[in-house]
Amino acid sequence: MTIAPATPTPTSADRRRWARYLSDERAEAQVYRDLARRRDGEEREILLALADAEGRHEQHWLDLLGAEPARLPAPSLSSRSLGWMARRFGSIFVLALAQNAEGRSPYDTEPYATPQMAADEKVHREVVRGLAARGRRRLSGTFRAAVFGANDGLVSNLALVMGIGATGVAPQFVLFSGVAGLLAGALSMGAGEYVSVRSQRELLDATEPSDYADASYPDLDLDANELALVYRTRGIPEPEAEERARRVLEAARTPDADPATGPVRVGGDHEVVGSALGAAGSSFLFFASGAIIPVLPWIFGLTGFAAVALALALVGIALVATGAMVGLLSGAPPLRRGLRQLAIGFGAAAVTYLLGLLFGVSAG
């Protein structure tokens, strides 16, 4: 193994740093093993291969140290957190965090790390990104509905109660407005999702082939018929469509024909679309779960500045949390996404609050 030290004689600080790298490599390898226990097939093999690669890096630092240190430093906080979540959850969030961790490798600037190790870490990040992408695709529909529904409820109802509250009306009216906004928004979201999914299913139904002409197949001319054109409209190439049309017509003239030679049915994927009622119910609940948060202070009897401050604090935490989750799943910095979500939500609330002050003063 080739080692390119920065100085002829390593210092005690160098050796402490090597020991810390050794500890982190072991922790990262264990994360991949813990994740592998919750996977099977190809994903399990990939995770175990990553753990083996971290083991090679671990051996590099052991070789430099000469032996196992008498006292190994604790892994970094991020490595310990990853390990804890991998053992208990094994979710897409752990892979997303591992992707970010691989991208923060110090080996690019570490003089005692080999170029191969630095290259490994970059490749590891792409491998973990690929594994995380599989989970993101499986999660994207449900997660998108949950995050956007809850976020819509948070922002719209916060803006509503801030605007109404700024006019100086009684606290009971602010509470009523918040509850009304929750129900109106949740019902609107649910109805809109129902109509959207129902319409999509109806469009898929309209594109499905029918058996309208099946009974006439025995009377078609084998050498000149338009059945092949039907198959071509369904995306089948012309030569294959011609051959299939001939087989179908021959089978139509044979009483005991194999059902596999029958007409081609190319229908819509209703499973992907899902249930209209299920989508409506989910949208209603996701929106309501977000919209209830700004109203909680008034529900529990707070008024005035205390209610406004608590509502802002609760919604702020929720906005940062939803933004951070989006950041984690997309591989982006979670704090930056959380703060962006916070700025958008508070910006909308500030606009309605100023409008409420304006109308409140005018009314006075």
C-alpha positions, 0 to 999 in steps of 0.5 A, spaced: 500 500 500 502 506 497 502 512 503 505 519 502 506 522 508 506 530 509 512 529 514 517 524 515 515 523 522 508 523 524 506 527 530 502 525 536 496 529 532 497 525 526 496 519 530 490 522 534 487 523 527 488 516 524 485 513 530 479 518 529 478 516 522 479 508 524 473 509 529 469 513 523 470 508 518 468 502 523 462 506 525 460 507 517 461 500 515 457 498 521 451 502 518 452 499 512 451 492 515 445 494 519 442 497 513 443 490 509 440 486 515 433 490 513 434 489 505 435 483 501 437 481 494 441 486 490 441 492 495 443 487 501 449 485 496 451 492 495 450 495 502 455 489 504 460 491 499 460 498 501 461 495 508 467 491 505 470 497 502 470 501 509 474 495 512 479 496 507 480 504 509 480 501 516 485 497 515 489 503 512 489 507 518 491 500 522 497 499 518 499 507 519 498 506 527 502 499 527 496 496 532 490 497 535 490 503 539 489 502 547 483 507 547 479 508 540 476 515 540 468 515 539 466 516 532 463 522 530 456 525 532 453 524 525 456 517 525 453 515 531 446 518 529 447 514 523 448 508 526 442 509 531 437 510 526 440 504 521 439 499 527 432 501 529 429 504 522 433 502 516 429 507 512 430 512 506 432 517 511 438 513 513 441 512 506 440 520 505 444 522 511 449 517 509 449 520 502 451 526 505 456 523 510 460 520 504 460 527 501 463 530 507 469 525 506 476 529 509 480 524 505 481 529 499 485 534 503 488 528 508 495 527 506 496 520 509 490 518 505 491 515 498 488 518 492 484 511 491 481 512 498 479 519 496 476 516 490 472 511 493 469 516 498 466 519 491 464 513 488 461 511 495 457 517 495 454 515 488 452 508 490 448 510 496 445 516 492 443 510 487 440 506 493 437 512 496 434 514 489 430 507 489 427 508 496 425 515 493 421 513 487 418 508 492 416 513 497 415 519 492 407 519 491 405 518 498 411 523 501 409 528 496 402 528 498 404 528 505 409 534 505 405 538 500 398 537 504 401 539 511 405 545 508 399 548 505 395 547 511 400 550 515 402 556 511 394 558 509 391 557 516 397 561 519 396 566 514 389 566 515 389 567 523 395 572 522 391 576 518 384 576 522 388 577 528 391 583 526 384 586 525 383 586 532 377 582 532 375 578 538 379 571 540 373 567 539 373 570 532 380 568 530 379 561 533 372 560 528 376 563 522 382 558 523 377 552 524 373 554 518 379 555 514 382 548 516 375 545 514 374 549 508 382 548 506 381 540 507 375 539 504 377 543 498 384 539 498 380 532 499 375 534 493 380 536 488 384 530 489 378 526 488 376 529 482 383 529 480 384 521 481 377 520 479 378 523 472 385 520 471 382 513 472 376 515 467 381 517 462 385 510 463 378 507 462 377 511 456 383 508 453 382 501 454 381 496 448 374 494 448 371 487 445 366 491 440 369 488 434 371 481 437 365 477 435 366 479 427 373 476 427 371 470 423 368 474 418 374 478 416 379 477 410 385 473 412 389 477 407 386 484 407 384 486 414 384 492 419 385 488 425 393 490 424 391 497 424 388 496 431 394 493 434 398 498 431 394 504 434 396 500 441 403 501 440 405 495 437 410 495 431 407 494 424 411 487 422 409 484 429 402 487 428 401 484 422 403 477 425 399 478 431 393 479 427 393 473 422 394 469 429 388 472 432 384 471 426 386 464 425 384 462 432 378 466 431 376 460 426 378 455 430 374 453 436 379 450 441 384 455 440 389 457 445 387 463 449 394 466 449 393 467 441 387 472 443 386 479 442 391 484 445 389 488 451 393 494 453 389 497 458 391 503 463 395 502 470 390 503 475 394 501 481 399 506 479 393 511 480 390 508 486 383 509 489 380 516 489 377 516 495 383 514 498 387 519 495 381 524 497 382 522 505 389 522 505 389 529 502 384 531 507 388 529 513 394 531 511 392 538 510 388 538 516 394 536 520 398 542 518 392 547 519 390 545 526 397 547 528 396 555 527 390 554 531 392 550 537 394 557 541 386 559 541 383 552 542 387 552 549 385 559 551 391 563 549 389 570 546 393 576 544 401 576 543 402 570 547 397 566 542 400 569 536 407 568 538 406 560 540 402 559 533 409 562 530 413 558 534 409 551 533 408 553 525 416 555 525 418 548 528 413 544 523 415 548 517 423 547 518 421 540 520 418 538 513 423 542 509 428 538 512 425 532 511 424 534 503 432 536 503 434 529 506 430 525 501 433 529 495 440 529 498 440 537 499 442 540 505 436 539 510 437 546 514 437 550 508 431 547 505 428 547 512 430 555 513 427 556 505 420 553 507 420 557 514 421 564 510 416 562 505 411 560 510 412 566 515 413 571 508 406 569 507 403 570 514 407 577 514 403 579 508 396 577 511 398 580 518 400 587 514 393 587 511 390 585 517 393 591 520 391 596 515 384 594 515 383 594 522 386 601 523 381 603 517 375 600 521 377 604 527 
